Amino acid sequence: MRIINSNITLFREKLYQWYDRNGRHFPWRDKSVNNYQKIVSELLLQRTKAETVAKFYPTFIQKFPNWKTVSNCSINDLEGVLKPIGLYKQRAMRLHSFAKEMTKRNGRIPHGKEELEKMPMVGQYIANATMSLVYDKPYPLLDVNMARVLERFFGKRKLVDIRYDPYIQELAHKVIAVKNSKVLNWAILDFAAIVCKARTPNCQACLLNVKCTFYKKRS
């Protein structure tokens, strides 16, 4: 499917405008947070609502202020701490493995995506998130929510798994290829949560509906 650059420009402009007025505020988005806090937030956010994590996050950071405190904690104890936000067994294993590796590295985060993906429990999303949030590089926070917004506006992907679909991967990277890509990432995710919802999208109030493929098919 051909990606039209003028549509990408419009998409970005509208999302920036929307985010200025409607963007959500979370503790991990503050300028004062350190790299540990940024990565931990993304590990906690996987397959979990941001509002759920926001209530839990300050307590977790207070109990575990750095990678060493996480790596020194037993898996069972970590599972108990993570139980309130669900998926606690998977999350505990992922966090513990990552923390052990980071402790070995004295907190030094790899600079390249390929090296990041070689680390324990690090997939495409966490590698992209680290490149975006830690190094301010134009990598998309491409999950099912971002994919939904992109597909509805630009057109559907072919493969079920977004990690391997060449169209959605190319599109996401093209859209995010701007200087302030981190903010655009957040704008798309917030828009997905507030307007372009999975089951009840508010298409009538959407500022993208003039060019939106999904809206045209619905109307």
Backbone as numpy.savetxt, mean C-alpha at the origin, in Angstrom:
# Nx Ny Nz CAx CAy CAz Cx Cy Cz
-3.87 -4.01 -24.11 -4.71 -2.80 -24.11 -3.83 -1.55 -24.11
-4.16 -0.60 -24.97 -3.35 0.62 -25.09 -3.65 1.58 -23.94
-2.59 2.10 -23.33 -2.73 3.05 -22.21 -2.58 4.46 -22.77
-3.60 5.28 -22.61 -3.60 6.64 -23.16 -3.02 7.62 -22.13
-1.93 8.29 -22.50 -1.22 9.17 -21.56 -2.07 10.34 -21.07
-2.92 10.88 -21.95 -3.75 12.02 -21.54 -4.72 11.62 -20.42
-5.17 10.37 -20.46 -6.05 9.87 -19.40 -5.30 9.72 -18.08
-4.03 9.33 -18.18 -3.20 9.22 -16.98 -3.01 10.59 -16.34
-2.75 11.60 -17.17 -2.58 12.97 -16.67 -3.84 13.45 -15.96
-4.99 13.25 -16.58 -6.26 13.63 -15.97 -6.48 12.89 -14.66
-6.23 11.59 -14.66 -6.39 10.75 -13.48 -5.57 11.30 -12.31
-4.29 11.59 -12.57 -3.42 12.14 -11.52 -3.94 13.46 -10.98
-4.25 14.38 -11.89 -4.70 15.72 -11.49 -5.94 15.66 -10.59
-6.91 14.84 -10.99 -8.15 14.72 -10.23 -7.92 14.08 -8.86
-7.05 13.08 -8.84 -6.78 12.40 -7.57 -6.03 13.30 -6.59
-5.08 14.09 -7.09 -4.39 15.05 -6.22 -5.38 16.05 -5.64
-6.26 16.58 -6.49 -7.28 17.53 -6.02 -8.16 16.91 -4.96
-8.60 15.69 -5.22 -9.48 15.01 -4.27 -8.77 14.76 -2.94
-7.52 14.33 -3.01 -6.76 14.01 -1.79 -6.53 15.24 -0.92
-6.30 16.38 -1.55 -6.10 17.63 -0.80 -7.28 17.92 0.12
-8.47 17.56 -0.33 -9.67 17.86 0.45 -10.15 16.68 1.31
-9.85 15.47 0.87 -10.47 14.30 1.49 -9.52 13.21 1.99
-8.23 13.44 1.85 -7.27 12.41 2.24 -7.37 12.04 3.71
-7.13 10.77 4.01 -7.20 10.30 5.39 -5.88 10.59 6.13
-5.97 10.65 7.44 -4.79 10.93 8.27 -4.52 9.72 9.17
-3.33 9.15 9.03 -2.94 8.00 9.83 -1.57 8.27 10.45
-1.28 7.68 11.62 0.00 7.97 12.30 1.22 7.62 11.47
1.14 6.57 10.65 2.31 6.16 9.86 2.57 7.08 8.66
1.66 8.03 8.41 1.88 8.99 7.33 2.53 10.28 7.83
2.70 10.42 9.12 3.34 11.63 9.67 4.79 11.72 9.20
5.25 12.94 9.03 6.63 13.15 8.58 7.65 12.68 9.61
7.23 12.59 10.88 8.15 12.25 11.96 8.45 10.76 12.08
7.69 9.90 11.39 7.89 8.46 11.57 9.21 8.01 10.95
9.81 7.01 11.59 11.09 6.49 11.08 10.84 5.32 10.12
11.93 4.82 9.53 11.80 3.77 8.52 11.21 2.48 9.09
11.58 2.15 10.30 11.01 0.98 10.97 9.49 1.10 11.04
9.01 2.25 11.49 7.57 2.47 11.65 6.84 2.42 10.30
7.48 2.92 9.26 6.88 2.89 7.92 6.69 1.46 7.43
7.73 0.64 7.58 7.65 -0.73 7.09 6.70 -1.57 7.93
6.76 -1.40 9.25 5.85 -2.13 10.14 4.40 -1.83 9.78
4.11 -0.57 9.50 2.73 -0.20 9.15 2.26 -0.97 7.92
3.12 -1.12 6.93 2.74 -1.83 5.71 2.57 -3.33 5.96
3.39 -3.90 6.83 3.23 -5.30 7.18 1.92 -5.54 7.93
1.52 -4.57 8.73 0.26 -4.67 9.47 -0.95 -4.42 8.58
-0.78 -3.58 7.58 -1.90 -3.17 6.72 -2.31 -4.23 5.69
-1.46 -5.19 5.43 -1.79 -6.18 4.41 -3.06 -6.93 4.76
-4.05 -6.85 3.86 -5.34 -7.52 3.98 -6.11 -7.10 5.25
-5.87 -5.87 5.69 -6.55 -5.35 6.88 -6.89 -3.88 6.66
-8.07 -3.47 7.11 -8.50 -2.08 6.93 -7.58 -1.13 7.68
-7.31 0.00 7.06 -6.41 1.00 7.65 -6.95 1.51 8.99
-8.26 1.67 9.09 -8.87 2.16 10.33 -8.64 1.18 11.49
-8.66 -0.11 11.17 -8.41 -1.14 12.20 -6.97 -1.06 12.68
-6.05 -0.92 11.74 -4.63 -0.83 12.07 -4.34 0.46 12.83
-5.01 1.55 12.47 -4.77 2.86 13.11 -5.04 2.81 14.62
-6.03 2.04 15.03 -6.35 1.92 16.46 -5.31 1.08 17.20
-4.74 0.13 16.48 -3.81 -0.83 17.06 -2.35 -0.36 17.03
-2.02 0.39 16.00 -0.65 0.77 15.66 0.12 1.48 16.80
-0.44 2.52 17.44 0.33 3.22 18.48 0.76 2.31 19.62
-0.13 1.40 20.04 0.19 0.46 21.12 1.30 -0.49 20.70
1.22 -0.96 19.44 2.25 -1.88 18.94 3.62 -1.19 18.90
3.66 0.02 18.39 4.93 0.76 18.29 5.51 1.06 19.67
4.64 1.32 20.61 5.11 1.58 21.98 5.71 0.31 22.59
5.08 -0.83 22.33 5.57 -2.12 22.86 6.81 -2.61 22.12
6.83 -2.35 20.80 7.94 -2.78 19.96 8.50 -1.57 19.19
9.40 -0.82 19.79 9.89 0.43 19.17 10.92 0.25 18.07
11.43 -0.97 17.88 12.45 -1.19 16.85 12.48 -2.67 16.45
13.28 -2.98 15.44 13.36 -4.35 14.94 13.86 -5.32 15.99
14.79 -4.89 16.82 15.38 -5.79 17.83 14.33 -6.27 18.82
13.43 -5.38 19.24 12.41 -5.78 20.20 11.44 -6.79 19.59
11.19 -6.67 18.30 10.32 -7.65 17.61 11.04 -8.98 17.49
12.31 -8.96 17.09 13.06 -10.21 16.89 13.30 -10.94 18.21
13.39 -10.20 19.31 13.61 -10.81 20.63 12.34 -11.41 21.22
11.21 -11.05 20.67 9.92 -11.56 21.15 9.68 -12.95 20.55
9.08 -13.85 21.32 8.78 -15.17 20.77 7.62 -15.07 19.79
7.56 -16.04 18.87 6.47 -16.07 17.89 5.12 -16.15 18.60
5.03 -16.98 19.65 3.77 -17.15 20.37 3.31 -15.84 21.01
4.26 -15.13 21.63 3.91 -13.85 22.26 3.50 -12.82 21.21
4.20 -12.85 20.07 3.88 -11.91 19.00 2.48 -12.21 18.43
2.16 -13.47 18.32 0.81 -13.85 17.87 -0.25 -13.29 18.81
0.01 -13.38 20.11 -0.94 -12.87 21.10 -1.16 -11.37 20.97
-0.08 -10.64 20.71 -0.17 -9.18 20.54 -0.96 -8.83 19.29
-0.77 -9.61 18.22 -1.38 -9.31 16.92 -2.80 -9.85 16.77
-3.25 -10.62 17.72 -4.56 -11.27 17.61 -5.72 -10.29 17.34
-5.73 -9.10 17.95 -6.86 -8.18 17.74 -7.08 -7.75 16.30
-6.05 -7.80 15.45 -6.25 -7.34 14.06 -6.34 -8.50 13.06
-6.37 -9.75 13.58 -6.57 -10.89 12.70 -5.32 -11.33 11.95
-5.43 -12.48 11.29 -4.32 -13.07 10.53 -3.04 -13.11 11.37
-3.21 -13.33 12.66 -2.09 -13.14 13.58 -0.96 -14.15 13.40
-1.26 -15.36 12.98 -0.20 -16.36 12.78 0.69 -15.99 11.59
0.04 -15.67 10.47 0.80 -15.26 9.28 1.58 -13.98 9.55
0.90 -13.04 10.19 1.51 -11.73 10.42 2.69 -11.84 11.39
2.53 -12.65 12.42 3.61 -12.83 13.40 4.84 -13.44 12.75
4.62 -14.45 11.92 5.75 -15.10 11.23 6.46 -14.12 10.29
5.67 -13.35 9.56 6.24 -12.39 8.61 7.04 -11.31 9.35
6.44 -10.75 10.37 7.10 -9.68 11.14 8.37 -10.19 11.82
8.27 -11.38 12.41 9.41 -11.94 13.15 10.57 -12.23 12.21
10.28 -12.84 11.06 11.33 -13.16 10.09 11.99 -11.89 9.55
11.17 -10.90 9.25 11.69 -9.63 8.73 12.55 -8.95 9.80
12.07 -8.96 11.04 12.79 -8.31 12.14 14.14 -8.99 12.39
14.17 -10.31 12.32 15.43 -11.04 12.51 16.46 -10.63 11.46
15.99 -10.54 10.21 16.88 -10.15 9.12 17.36 -8.72 9.28
16.46 -7.82 9.66 16.82 -6.42 9.84 17.77 -6.23 11.02
17.61 -7.03 12.05 18.52 -6.97 13.20 19.93 -7.40 12.79
20.00 -8.46 11.96 21.30 -8.90 11.43 21.97 -7.80 10.62
21.14 -7.03 9.92 21.65 -5.96 9.06 21.85 -4.65 9.82
21.67 -4.67 11.14 21.78 -3.46 11.96 20.83 -2.36 11.49
19.66 -2.79 11.02 18.63 -1.83 10.61 18.81 -1.24 9.23
19.84 -1.70 8.53 20.10 -1.15 7.19 19.16 -1.80 6.17
18.39 -0.99 5.49 17.41 -1.48 4.52 18.05 -1.51 3.14
17.92 -2.63 2.41 18.47 -2.68 1.04 17.93 -1.55 0.17
18.77 -1.03 -0.72 18.38 0.10 -1.57 17.67 -0.31 -2.85
17.80 -1.56 -3.25 17.21 -1.99 -4.51 16.04 -2.94 -4.29
15.09 -2.91 -5.20 13.91 -3.76 -5.08 14.27 -5.24 -5.16
15.19 -5.60 -6.04 15.57 -7.00 -6.20 16.16 -7.56 -4.91
17.00 -6.77 -4.25 17.60 -7.21 -2.99 16.54 -7.31 -1.90
15.61 -6.38 -1.90 14.51 -6.41 -0.92 13.69 -7.69 -1.06
13.41 -8.08 -2.29 12.58 -9.25 -2.54 13.27 -10.56 -2.17
14.58 -10.52 -1.94 15.31 -11.70 -1.49 15.22 -11.89 0.02
14.74 -10.87 0.71 14.62 -10.96 2.16 13.46 -11.87 2.56
13.50 -12.47 3.76 12.43 -13.37 4.19 11.07 -12.68 4.23
10.07 -13.34 3.67 8.68 -12.89 3.74 8.41 -11.57 3.02
9.32 -11.15 2.14 9.11 -9.90 1.41 8.66 -10.22 -0.01
7.44 -9.84 -0.33 6.93 -10.02 -1.68 6.97 -8.72 -2.46
6.29 -8.71 -3.57 6.28 -7.54 -4.44 5.74 -6.30 -3.74
4.64 -6.46 -2.99 4.00 -5.30 -2.38 4.91 -4.64 -1.34
5.47 -5.41 -0.41 6.32 -4.84 0.63 7.58 -4.22 0.02
8.12 -4.86 -1.01 9.29 -4.28 -1.69 8.93 -2.94 -2.32
7.79 -2.88 -3.00 7.33 -1.61 -3.60 7.09 -0.55 -2.53
6.44 -0.97 -1.44 6.13 -0.03 -0.36 7.40 0.55 0.25
8.41 -0.29 0.42 9.68 0.17 0.97 10.36 1.15 0.03
10.37 0.84 -1.25 10.97 1.75 -2.23 10.25 3.09 -2.25
8.93 3.05 -2.12 8.13 4.28 -2.16 8.26 5.09 -0.88
8.03 4.45 0.26 7.92 5.17 1.53 9.25 5.49 2.18
10.22 4.61 2.00 11.54 4.82 2.61 12.44 5.63 1.69
12.46 5.27 0.40 13.39 5.91 -0.53 12.73 6.92 -1.48
11.42 7.10 -1.32 10.68 8.08 -2.12 10.86 7.85 -3.63
10.85 6.59 -4.02 10.96 6.21 -5.43 9.56 5.92 -5.98
9.35 6.11 -7.29 8.02 5.94 -7.87 7.62 4.48 -8.07
7.28 3.82 -6.99 6.78 2.44 -7.04 5.34 2.42 -6.52
4.46 1.70 -7.21 3.05 1.70 -6.80 2.77 0.80 -5.61
1.88 1.25 -4.72 1.38 0.40 -3.64 0.23 -0.41 -4.21
0.58 -1.31 -5.11 -0.43 -2.03 -5.90 -0.99 -3.23 -5.14
-2.18 -3.03 -4.60 -2.92 -4.13 -3.99 -4.28 -4.23 -4.69
-5.19 -5.02 -4.14 -6.50 -5.19 -4.80 -7.29 -3.89 -4.86
-7.05 -3.00 -3.90 -7.78 -1.73 -3.86 -7.31 -0.76 -4.94
-6.00 -0.61 -5.06 -5.46 0.23 -6.12 -5.81 -0.36 -7.49
-5.69 -1.67 -7.62 -6.01 -2.33 -8.89 -7.46 -2.06 -9.28
-8.36 -2.07 -8.31 -9.78 -1.82 -8.60 -9.99 -0.43 -9.19
-9.39 0.58 -8.60 -9.53 1.95 -9.08 -8.95 2.08 -10.49
-7.75 1.55 -10.69 -7.10 1.63 -12.00 -7.89 0.91 -13.08
-8.37 -0.27 -12.75 -9.13 -1.06 -13.75 -10.46 -0.42 -14.09
-11.12 0.12 -13.10 -12.41 0.75 -13.37 -12.26 1.96 -14.28
-11.20 2.70 -14.08 -11.00 3.91 -14.88 -10.41 3.58 -16.25
-9.37 2.75 -16.28 -8.62 2.51 -17.52 -9.04 1.25 -18.29
-9.58 0.26 -17.60 -9.92 -1.00 -18.26 -9.36 -2.20 -17.51
-9.98 -3.35 -17.68 -9.67 -4.54 -16.89 -8.38 -5.24 -17.28
-7.79 -5.90 -16.29 -6.64 -6.77 -16.53 -7.13 -8.13 -17.00
-6.19 -9.00 -17.42 -6.55 -10.33 -17.91 -6.32 -11.42 -16.87
-5.27 -11.28 -16.07 -4.92 -12.32 -15.10 -5.52 -12.02 -13.73
-5.84 -13.07 -13.00 -6.42 -12.91 -11.66 -5.41 -12.31 -10.70
-4.19 -12.81 -10.72 -3.15 -12.36 -9.79 -2.49 -11.08 -10.32
-2.69 -9.99 -9.60 -2.16 -8.69 -10.06 -0.64 -8.66 -10.13
0.01 -9.53 -9.37 1.48 -9.54 -9.37 2.05 -9.94 -10.73
1.28 -10.72 -11.50 1.80 -11.26 -12.75 1.10 -10.73 -14.00
0.15 -9.83 -13.80 -0.56 -9.29 -14.96 0.25 -8.13 -15.55
0.76 -8.27 -16.79 1.62 -7.23 -17.37 0.91 -5.90 -17.56
-0.38 -5.94 -17.89 -1.12 -4.70 -18.12 -1.26 -3.87 -16.85
-1.73 -4.47 -15.76 -1.95 -3.71 -14.52 -0.62 -3.27 -13.91
0.43 -4.08 -14.10 1.75 -3.70 -13.60 2.29 -2.49 -14.35
2.21 -2.54 -15.66 2.69 -1.41 -16.47 1.88 -0.15 -16.18
0.56 -0.31 -16.10 -0.32 0.83 -15.83 -0.02 1.46 -14.49
0.09 0.66 -13.45 0.37 1.18 -12.10 1.69 1.93 -12.06
2.72 1.39 -12.69 4.03 2.06 -12.71 3.98 3.37 -13.51
3.22 3.37 -14.60 3.10 4.60 -15.40 2.36 5.68 -14.63
1.29 5.32 -13.97 0.49 6.29 -13.21 1.31 6.90 -12.08
2.11 6.08 -11.41 2.86 6.53 -10.24 4.20 7.19 -10.60
4.53 7.25 -11.87 5.82 7.81 -12.29 5.83 9.33 -12.23
5.75 9.86 -11.00 5.79 11.30 -10.76 6.67 11.57 -9.53
7.03 12.83 -9.33 7.92 13.17 -8.21 7.28 12.87 -6.85
6.06 13.32 -6.66 5.38 13.10 -5.38 4.52 11.84 -5.44
5.16 10.74 -5.82 4.45 9.48 -6.03 3.85 8.92 -4.74
4.52 9.16 -3.61 4.01 8.66 -2.33 2.61 9.20 -2.04
2.43 10.49 -2.29 1.13 11.12 -2.06 0.09 10.58 -3.03
0.49 10.35 -4.28 -0.44 9.81 -5.26 -0.85 8.39 -4.88
0.10 7.60 -4.38 -0.23 6.27 -3.87 -1.31 6.35 -2.80
-1.11 7.23 -1.82 -2.07 7.39 -0.73 -3.42 7.88 -1.26
-3.36 8.78 -2.23 -4.60 9.33 -2.81 -5.45 8.22 -3.44
-4.79 7.35 -4.19 -5.52 6.26 -4.86 -6.12 5.30 -3.83
-5.34 4.96 -2.81 -5.83 4.03 -1.79 -6.98 4.64 -0.99
-6.89 5.92 -0.67 -7.97 6.59 0.06 -9.22 6.70 -0.80
-9.02 6.98 -2.07 -10.14 7.08 -3.01 -10.85 5.73 -3.13
-10.07 4.66 -3.12 -10.63 3.31 -3.19 -11.48 3.01 -1.96
-11.04 3.51 -0.81 -11.74 3.23 0.45 -13.00 4.08 0.63
-12.98 5.31 0.09 -14.07 6.25 0.35 -15.07 6.37 -0.80
-14.58 6.39 -2.02 -15.45 6.62 -3.19 -15.58 5.37 -4.05
-14.46 4.87 -4.53 -14.47 3.74 -5.48 -14.45 2.40 -4.72
-15.46 2.20 -3.90 -15.55 1.01 -3.05 -15.82 -0.23 -3.89
-15.50 -1.37 -3.33 -15.66 -2.62 -4.06 -17.12 -2.92 -4.37
-17.99 -2.79 -3.37 -19.39 -3.19 -3.57 -20.33 -2.03 -3.81
-20.05 -0.89 -3.22 -20.97 0.25 -3.35 -20.23 1.51 -3.80
-19.69 1.52 -5.01 -18.97 2.72 -5.48 -19.91 3.90 -5.65
-19.45 5.06 -5.23 -20.26 6.28 -5.35 -19.94 6.96 -6.68
-20.38 6.34 -7.76 -20.04 6.80 -9.11 -20.61 8.18 -9.43
-21.78 8.48 -8.92 -22.43 9.76 -9.23 -21.61 10.94 -8.71
-20.97 10.74 -7.56 -20.19 11.83 -6.95 -18.72 11.78 -7.32
-18.35 10.85 -8.18 -16.94 10.65 -8.52 -16.45 11.69 -9.52
-15.34 12.32 -9.20 -14.79 13.36 -10.08 -14.08 12.78 -11.30
-14.00 11.45 -11.37 -13.37 10.78 -12.52 -14.39 10.20 -13.49
-15.68 10.34 -13.19 -16.68 9.59 -13.96 -16.80 10.00 -15.44
-16.34 11.19 -15.78 -16.42 11.64 -17.18 -15.63 10.73 -18.12
-14.49 10.23 -17.63 -13.63 9.39 -18.47 -13.57 7.94 -17.99
-14.33 7.61 -16.96 -14.23 6.30 -16.34 -14.92 5.21 -17.18
-14.17 4.15 -17.49 -14.69 3.03 -18.28 -15.82 2.32 -17.54
-15.64 2.12 -16.26 -16.63 1.43 -15.43 -17.94 2.22 -15.37
-17.84 3.53 -15.21 -19.03 4.38 -15.12 -19.80 4.39 -16.44
-19.09 4.43 -17.53 -19.73 4.45 -18.85 -20.56 3.18 -19.07
-20.05 2.05 -18.60 -20.77 0.79 -18.76 -21.99 0.71 -17.85
-21.91 1.39 -16.71 -23.03 1.36 -15.75 -24.16 2.30 -16.14
-23.82 3.42 -16.77 -24.82 4.46 -17.06 -25.52 4.24 -18.41
